[in-house]
Amino acid sequence: VAMVNADVLSEIGLTSGASPQPYGNRTGAWVQSALREGSRDAVRLTGSLSGTGASAVVEGPLATGRRGAWLASIRRSYIDWLIAQLDLDETSKFGFTDAQSKLVFDVSPAHQLQLAGVAGTSRYRETDEVPGPNDIAVAETSTGLVMGTWRATLGQAFVVTQRLTWAGVRYRNLSGARQ
Protein backbone atom coordinates (compact mmCIF):
# COMPACT_ATOMS: atom_id res chain seq x y z
CA VAL A 1 0.00 0.00 0.00
CA ALA A 2 1.42 3.36 -0.97
CA MET A 3 1.83 5.59 2.09
CA VAL A 4 1.52 8.85 0.21
CA ASN A 5 -1.67 10.57 -0.85
CA ALA A 6 -1.34 11.45 -4.56
CA ASP A 7 -3.00 14.82 -3.86
CA VAL A 8 0.17 16.07 -2.13
CA LEU A 9 2.74 14.97 -4.73
CA SER A 10 4.48 17.42 -7.06
CA GLU A 11 6.13 14.68 -9.09
CA ILE A 12 6.63 10.94 -9.27
CA GLY A 13 9.08 9.06 -11.44
CA LEU A 14 9.65 5.41 -12.28
CA THR A 15 12.88 4.13 -13.78
CA SER A 16 12.76 1.12 -16.05
CA GLY A 17 16.03 -0.44 -14.94
CA ALA A 18 18.96 -0.15 -12.58
CA SER A 19 19.37 3.28 -11.02
CA PRO A 20 22.35 5.57 -11.60
CA GLN A 21 25.21 5.30 -9.11
CA PRO A 22 24.33 8.45 -7.11
CA TYR A 23 21.16 6.67 -5.93
CA GLY A 24 22.90 3.50 -4.75
CA ASN A 25 23.75 0.20 -6.31
CA ARG A 26 20.23 -1.06 -7.01
CA THR A 27 19.67 -3.76 -9.59
CA GLY A 28 16.08 -3.03 -10.55
CA ALA A 29 13.51 -0.34 -11.17
CA TRP A 30 12.67 2.18 -8.46
CA VAL A 31 10.12 4.91 -7.74
CA GLN A 32 10.95 8.46 -6.65
CA SER A 33 8.38 10.99 -5.46
CA ALA A 34 8.38 14.52 -4.04
CA LEU A 35 5.85 16.25 -1.78
CA ARG A 36 4.67 19.56 -3.17
CA GLU A 37 4.74 22.85 -1.29
CA GLY A 38 1.53 24.13 0.25
CA SER A 39 -0.27 27.18 -1.11
CA ARG A 40 1.49 30.49 -0.43
CA ASP A 41 -1.66 32.41 -1.42
CA ALA A 42 -4.45 31.29 0.94
CA VAL A 43 -5.58 28.51 3.26
CA ARG A 44 -7.19 25.70 1.28
CA LEU A 45 -9.02 22.58 2.35
CA THR A 46 -9.76 19.80 -0.13
CA GLY A 47 -11.07 16.32 0.38
CA SER A 48 -11.81 13.21 -1.57
CA LEU A 49 -13.97 10.17 -1.08
CA SER A 50 -13.50 6.99 -3.07
CA GLY A 51 -14.96 3.51 -2.98
CA THR A 52 -12.32 2.38 -0.48
CA GLY A 53 -11.16 5.42 1.48
CA ALA A 54 -11.34 9.10 2.34
CA SER A 55 -8.69 11.82 2.50
CA ALA A 56 -8.30 15.48 3.37
CA VAL A 57 -5.59 18.02 2.49
CA VAL A 58 -5.21 21.38 4.21
CA GLU A 59 -2.55 23.93 3.23
CA GLY A 60 -1.72 27.57 3.52
CA PRO A 61 0.84 30.37 3.76
CA LEU A 62 3.46 30.56 6.51
CA ALA A 63 4.74 33.94 7.73
CA THR A 64 4.18 37.25 5.97
CA GLY A 65 5.16 38.14 2.44
CA ARG A 66 4.61 34.61 1.03
CA ARG A 67 7.93 33.48 2.54
CA GLY A 68 6.69 30.01 3.33
CA ALA A 69 3.93 27.46 3.19
CA TRP A 70 2.60 24.44 5.05
CA LEU A 71 0.75 21.35 3.92
CA ALA A 72 -0.92 18.50 5.84
CA SER A 73 -2.81 15.45 4.60
CA ILE A 74 -4.50 12.49 6.21
CA ARG A 75 -6.02 9.45 4.53
CA ARG A 76 -7.98 6.51 5.93
CA SER A 77 -9.20 3.39 4.19
CA TYR A 78 -12.51 1.82 5.02
CA ILE A 79 -12.15 -1.20 2.80
CA ASP A 80 -12.21 -3.49 5.84
CA TRP A 81 -15.64 -2.14 6.79
CA LEU A 82 -16.85 -2.36 3.18
CA ILE A 83 -15.80 -6.00 2.78
CA ALA A 84 -17.49 -6.89 6.07
CA GLN A 85 -20.74 -5.33 4.77
CA LEU A 86 -20.56 -7.15 1.42
CA ASP A 87 -19.40 -10.58 2.61
CA LEU A 88 -20.38 -11.55 6.14
CA ASP A 89 -18.38 -14.80 5.91
CA GLU A 90 -15.08 -13.03 5.17
CA THR A 91 -12.70 -13.50 8.09
CA SER A 92 -9.79 -11.35 6.94
CA LYS A 93 -9.75 -7.55 7.11
CA PHE A 94 -7.18 -5.01 5.99
CA GLY A 95 -7.06 -1.25 6.57
CA PHE A 96 -4.59 1.62 6.65
CA THR A 97 -4.17 5.20 7.78
CA ASP A 98 -1.44 7.56 6.64
CA ALA A 99 -0.47 11.22 6.99
CA GLN A 100 1.92 13.57 5.23
CA SER A 101 3.09 17.09 6.07
CA LYS A 102 5.55 19.65 4.77
CA LEU A 103 6.77 23.05 5.96
CA VAL A 104 8.75 25.34 3.66
CA PHE A 105 10.32 28.65 4.72
CA ASP A 106 12.47 31.04 2.68
CA VAL A 107 15.05 32.33 5.17
CA SER A 108 16.37 34.66 2.47
CA PRO A 109 16.10 34.81 -1.33
CA ALA A 110 19.05 32.41 -1.52
CA HIS A 111 18.30 30.04 1.40
CA GLN A 112 15.31 27.79 2.03
CA LEU A 113 14.51 25.40 4.89
CA GLN A 114 12.09 22.48 4.57
CA LEU A 115 10.72 19.93 7.01
CA ALA A 116 8.65 17.00 5.73
CA GLY A 117 7.12 13.99 7.37
CA VAL A 118 5.31 10.85 6.22
CA ALA A 119 3.77 8.29 8.57
CA GLY A 120 1.45 5.36 8.14
CA THR A 121 -0.01 2.29 9.78
CA SER A 122 -1.49 -0.75 8.09
CA ARG A 123 -3.33 -3.49 9.91
CA TYR A 124 -4.41 -6.98 8.84
CA ARG A 125 -6.82 -8.98 11.04
CA GLU A 126 -7.80 -12.60 10.65
CA THR A 127 -10.77 -13.83 12.67
CA ASP A 128 -10.94 -17.57 11.95
CA GLU A 129 -13.42 -19.41 14.16
CA VAL A 130 -10.83 -22.12 14.86
CA PRO A 131 -7.39 -20.51 14.51
CA GLY A 132 -4.24 -22.59 14.52
CA PRO A 133 -1.59 -21.92 17.18
CA ASN A 134 0.67 -20.16 14.69
CA ASP A 135 -1.97 -18.42 12.57
CA ILE A 136 -1.71 -14.65 12.42
CA ALA A 137 -4.61 -12.91 14.16
CA VAL A 138 -3.26 -9.36 13.86
CA ALA A 139 -0.40 -8.05 11.74
CA GLU A 140 0.50 -4.35 12.04
CA THR A 141 3.15 -2.23 10.41
CA SER A 142 3.91 1.35 11.41
CA THR A 143 6.31 3.41 9.33
CA GLY A 144 7.61 6.96 9.71
CA LEU A 145 9.95 9.23 7.77
CA VAL A 146 11.09 12.75 8.70
CA MET A 147 13.33 14.82 6.44
CA GLY A 148 14.90 18.22 7.02
CA THR A 149 16.32 20.06 4.00
CA TRP A 150 18.46 23.17 3.57
CA ARG A 151 18.76 24.52 0.03
CA ALA A 152 21.14 27.32 -0.96
CA THR A 153 21.10 28.98 -4.38
CA LEU A 154 24.61 30.23 -5.06
CA GLY A 155 24.50 32.26 -8.24
CA GLN A 156 22.27 31.50 -11.20
CA ALA A 157 23.58 28.03 -12.00
CA PHE A 158 24.61 26.44 -8.68
CA VAL A 159 22.30 24.97 -6.02
CA VAL A 160 23.45 23.09 -2.91
CA THR A 161 20.93 20.85 -1.16
CA GLN A 162 21.63 19.12 2.16
CA ARG A 163 19.21 16.63 3.74
CA LEU A 164 19.00 14.96 7.11
CA THR A 165 16.59 12.02 7.24
CA TRP A 166 15.23 9.68 9.90
CA ALA A 167 13.20 6.59 9.03
CA GLY A 168 11.69 3.95 11.27
CA VAL A 169 9.55 0.83 10.88
CA ARG A 170 7.82 -1.29 13.50
CA TYR A 171 6.25 -4.68 12.79
CA ARG A 172 3.97 -6.55 15.15
CA ASN A 173 2.43 -9.95 14.42
CA LEU A 174 0.24 -11.69 16.99
CA SER A 175 -1.22 -15.17 16.85
CA GLY A 176 -4.69 -16.12 18.09
CA ALA A 177 -3.02 -17.01 21.42
CA ARG A 178 -1.60 -13.44 21.54
CA GLN A 179 2.01 -14.58 21.17
Disulfide bonds with the S-S distance in Angstrom:
none
